Amino acid sequence: MIFTCQPGFTDLLAGELSAHGFAPVEQGAGWVRTEPGKRVGDNALHPLPDLCFPQMALLEPVEIAADSVNALAAKITEQFLTTAKTERFEGEWPFLFEEAAEMDGLGRRVKGVEKMVEENLKKRMSRVAKLAVADKPRGVARLRGLYVFFVDFKRAYVAREAVFGGQRRMADDEQAPSRSYLKIEEAYIVLGREPAFEETVVDLGAAPGGWSYSASKRGAKIVAVDNGPLKGGAYNNYKIEHRMEDAFTFRPAPDQVFDWMFCDLVEEPHHVMENLIQPWLERGWCRRFVVILKFGRVDPLALLRDVRAPESVFSRCATNVRVRHLYHDREEFTIVGELK
């Protein structure tokens, strides 16, 4: 398998894969290749677990090697045609070419190969080629299509099936108070749900208000809790009630349950889990949550184990929990889920 991630986090991806029994055999900037279809000490094909760092996983990739753009495109085309002989294409299907990061000029070469493969398919399978979509799916998905990942100028891996973690680049908003706005927009995609009109949101540690602003755009009613000021589209927003209080000591009114709890604090992650997240989930003060845990000063893989442990507050109190290193995350995890 080929797993891709954010550049700069490849070692953490390899560590997570090893912890789940996969055997990394090669890696580069933003990608790891593992033994084909097996876990360490396992003799059978395994289901793919819900992983944090991978943005895309290519299933059963085939290595393609050639010196020129023409030769690479010809081999990729033939690989697709051979595997698609008996398939029916009734709707749009993914046609995705990507490359390893931090290799000057590789992107231009990949674009050249992609264009040539597209032209080849138009000549050989015109109707099928018209249904190709050169974009990742919106959300967590496992889809059949054509996926090509270049690890260098002469070598690529071709797969017909891929698993996506839901991460993707989001469009910015000039009224958004901070770049953290992009993280919450991306988190909605991972969870598969977003705040609806008139739903209630508590944003713990809200300032300068990027997450509150995001919810307000959808018509939600927000209580933004932070001693700091709100800015941009969150400032004087009639949908947002700004409470100048400490996020750790704020409590909802008796019998009040928020539809959403947001939390993105620059605090030690275990302190956040034990002293903020735990009471909110154990006492049922919210129905859904989006939480950021910073791992810059702790062991990220150990923190990931703690989050996923059976005794963690997320395992005990929540369902549909997904832990992701988002496209817009830095040294942090985003955790989404719903209360049981």
Secondary structure, DSSP 4 states (H G I P E B T S, - for coil): -EEE--TT-HHHHHHHHHHTTEEEEEEETTEEEEEEEEETT--S--PPP--SS-SEEEES-EEEE-SSHHHHHHHHHHHHHHHTTT----S-EEEEEEE-SS-TTHHHHHHHHHHHHHHHHHHH-HHHHHTEE-S--SSSEEEEEEEEEESSSSEEEEEEEEEE-S-------TT-SSTHHHHHHHHHHHHT--PPTT-EEEEET-TT-HHHHHHHHTT-EEEEE-SSPP-GGGTT-TTEEEE-S-TTT--PPTT--EEEEEEE-SS-HHHHIIIIIHHHHHTT-EEEEEEEEE-TTS-HHHHHHHHHSTTSHHHHHEEEEEEE--TT-SSEEEEEEEE-
